[in-house]
C-alpha cells in the first residue's frame, strides 16, 4: 500500500524536467499497447460475429453446480452462478486462512521448543509439506485419501454425529427453537465480560493485581446462556442426514454436507500454507532480542506469560507482513480447485460459464477483477492491523 | 525487422496452404484417390467400436468399416485405406485442407457444422444420443427411476445442459458433479463418487470397457438427446459425396433385402429385381457414380451389410454391447430409423 507522504516525495523527485520526457514516453507506449490490444480484440470479434457485452449475466445458466451456499440451479442466471463461485472461493479461502494460521502458529512455536522430538517433528512437517507442489498435495488428499473412503451404505459413522463416505462428510444441522433467548444470554455475557476486563485493567494499574479473566469469561458464557435458554424455553434439535434408498442406490439427504472436493482443497491449502506461516512465526520470535525473554523472566513472568505478553506482541510486527503474502497466496491458490472439480470462482465462472457462453473476454475480466479486489481488501486490512500494532516511534 | 520477416513467412505459409488446398479441392477427389492408390480416412484416436487400433495396428470399428466400404467401392479392395487418427479439435481443418479424403470419426451432424464449415455430411451411420450408465448393484433399469442421485459429467458440454433438462422435465432430484475432463468424470464415477455417469451412449459403452470391472455397470435404455454420427466430406465435390453416401446406403439396403457377405454369391442367381439392381446385375448404378458395376457387390462382399457391421463392432455380443433392437439403429422395417433411398 502506498502512503501519501511517500507518493509526494517520489512525485517531487520525478517531476524534474530531465525525468519527465522518458516518463511521458513510457506512458505513451503503455497507452498504445493497451489501445492496440483493445482495438484488435474489437475488430476480430466483430469479424467473427462475436457479440460482446454483459447482458449474458441475466440469462439462464442452464447448468447445475454440486455445492453452493445459496439457492442455485440452472434456472438461475449466470450472474447468480458467479455469486455461487465467489462464495465457494471465499468459503474455502477463509476456512483455509483460519486453519493455516492456527496450525502455522502452533508449528512455528513448536519448532522453537526445547523438546527435541517436538521441534524435530515440526521441522519435518515444514520441510516435507512446503517442498511438495500444492497441486500434488490436492491430488493426494482427493485421489488417495478421500477417494478410498467407504461407499455410502458402508459409511463411517462417528458417535451418530459425523458421517463420512466417498461422497462427502455430513454433520447434523442445528435447529434451534426460541433461539432469541440464547442470543440475549450471549449479549449479557459479553457485556459482563467487557466490564470484567475493564475492572481487571483498572485493578492492575491501581493495585497490581490481575483477575483470572479467561476463566471468568468462560464461566459467564456458560452461565448466562444456560440460564437464559432455560427461562426462554430454548430447544435444540440435531437434524442428522438421512440415508435414503432408491432401489440399490443409497444417498444421504439433509444435514450439513461437505463434499470431498472441498475437503481435499481445504486440507491441502491449510497444510501447505501453514508451513510458510510457521516459518514466519519462527522468524518473528527469533527476531525478538534474547534480552526480552531474560528480562521477562527476571520480572517473574512464567514461560507462557512471557510468550503471550512480551515475545508475541513484538514478534507480530515481523510476522504480519510476510503472512499477508501467504494469505493472498492461499486465496489465489484456491483456484487450483479446477483440478479436482470443486466449484470455485475460477472453475464455475471462468470454466463452465465461459465455455457455455463463449464470452471469454468479459468473463476473464470479471474474474481477474474479483480476485484483485479480494486480494487488495485482505492486504489493506492487514496493513491497517500492522500499522495499528506497530511501535509508536518518537 | 524480425517481426516483419516472421509476418512475411507466416503469410507465405498461409498463401501456400490456401493454394495447395484449393488445388486438391478442384480436382476430382475420386481420381486423386485412385492415383494415390489408397483412401486417406480420418478416424478417432481410439473409440472402441467406432475406430480403434489393436496392438498390431489393425483398425476396426463401425467408422473404420465406412472407410473400408468407400475403398471397396473405388478400388474393389476394402483394405486400401490409410487411417489418420485425429483429435476432435483438428478433424475439420485436416479434412478441409485436403490431407484426408473423408472423415469417419463419430462426428455429430449439426446445422452449424454442415452449413458453416463448407463440409458435407453424407448420412448417418450411427444414431447416438446421450445416455446414463449405473452400477448393476443399483438395480435400476430406467433413467426415470434416477432420483436423489449424484451424476458425474464433463463440464462445459452440451451433455451438462441436456442432463439438467432431462432431470427437470422428469421432476427428479440430482446433483451434478462436474469435471473438466471426461477421464476425471469416469474415474470419479468408477470410484463411487457418483451413482451415475452421463455422456453419449457410444462414449458410455467405450468408457465402460476402461472401467475397473466393466461387467458391474449397465447402460440405461433412455436416450435424452439426438447425436446423429456420420461420415463427412468436403462440400465442393458432388460426385465424391455421392460415392460416400451410396456406399453407406447399399449396406443398409443390402440388409433390408437380406443380402449379406455370406450369402451374396448365392443371391446372384435370384429373380428379385431389387437385389439384381443392388448387386449391379441390372441397371447402371456404377456408371452414374463413375465406378465399376461391381462397386456395390464389393462393398457387401468385403465389408458386409449394415447389420453385420453393427453386430461385429458395437452389437450385443461385442464388449461394447449396444443392443440394436429398440434403438434407432435398426432398419425402418423393424422399428428403427435406418432407411436407404431406392438403389436404382
HADDOCK unambig.tbl for C-alpha pairs under 7 A between the chains (distance, minus, plus):
assign (segid A and resid 62 and name CA) (segid B and resid 161 and name CA) 5.80 0.50 0.50
assign (segid A and resid 63 and name CA) (segid B and resid 160 and name CA) 6.34 0.50 0.50
assign (segid A and resid 63 and name CA) (segid B and resid 161 and name CA) 5.60 0.50 0.50
assign (segid A and resid 63 and name CA) (segid B and resid 164 and name CA) 6.48 0.50 0.50
assign (segid A and resid 64 and name CA) (segid B and resid 164 and name CA) 7.00 0.50 0.50
assign (segid A and resid 64 and name CA) (segid B and resid 176 and name CA) 6.13 0.50 0.50
assign (segid A and resid 65 and name CA) (segid B and resid 176 and name CA) 6.21 0.50 0.50
assign (segid A and resid 66 and name CA) (segid B and resid 175 and name CA) 5.41 0.50 0.50
assign (segid A and resid 66 and name CA) (segid B and resid 176 and name CA) 5.31 0.50 0.50
assign (segid A and resid 66 and name CA) (segid B and resid 177 and name CA) 5.48 0.50 0.50
assign (segid A and resid 147 and name CA) (segid B and resid 191 and name CA) 6.49 0.50 0.50
assign (segid A and resid 151 and name CA) (segid B and resid 192 and name CA) 6.53 0.50 0.50
assign (segid A and resid 166 and name CA) (segid B and resid 192 and name CA) 6.62 0.50 0.50
assign (segid A and resid 166 and name CA) (segid B and resid 193 and name CA) 5.75 0.50 0.50
assign (segid A and resid 167 and name CA) (segid B and resid 193 and name CA) 5.08 0.50 0.50
assign (segid A and resid 246 and name CA) (segid B and resid 147 and name CA) 6.99 0.50 0.50
assign (segid A and resid 247 and name CA) (segid B and resid 138 and name CA) 6.13 0.50 0.50
assign (segid A and resid 247 and name CA) (segid B and resid 139 and name CA) 5.80 0.50 0.50
assign (segid A and resid 247 and name CA) (segid B and resid 140 and name CA) 6.39 0.50 0.50
assign (segid A and resid 248 and name CA) (segid B and resid 137 and name CA) 5.84 0.50 0.50
assign (segid A and resid 248 and name CA) (segid B and resid 138 and name CA) 3.59 0.50 0.50
assign (segid A and resid 248 and name CA) (segid B and resid 139 and name CA) 5.13 0.50 0.50
assign (segid A and resid 249 and name CA) (segid B and resid 138 and name CA) 4.95 0.50 0.50
assign (segid A and resid 251 and name CA) (segid B and resid 148 and name CA) 6.95 0.50 0.50
assign (segid A and resid 341 and name CA) (segid B and resid 178 and name CA) 6.00 0.50 0.50
assign (segid A and resid 341 and name CA) (segid B and resid 179 and name CA) 5.02 0.50 0.50
assign (segid A and resid 352 and name CA) (segid B and resid 155 and name CA) 5.90 0.50 0.50
assign (segid A and resid 352 and name CA) (segid B and resid 156 and name CA) 4.71 0.50 0.50
assign (segid A and resid 355 and name CA) (segid B and resid 156 and name CA) 5.11 0.50 0.50
assign (segid A and resid 356 and name CA) (segid B and resid 156 and name CA) 5.63 0.50 0.50
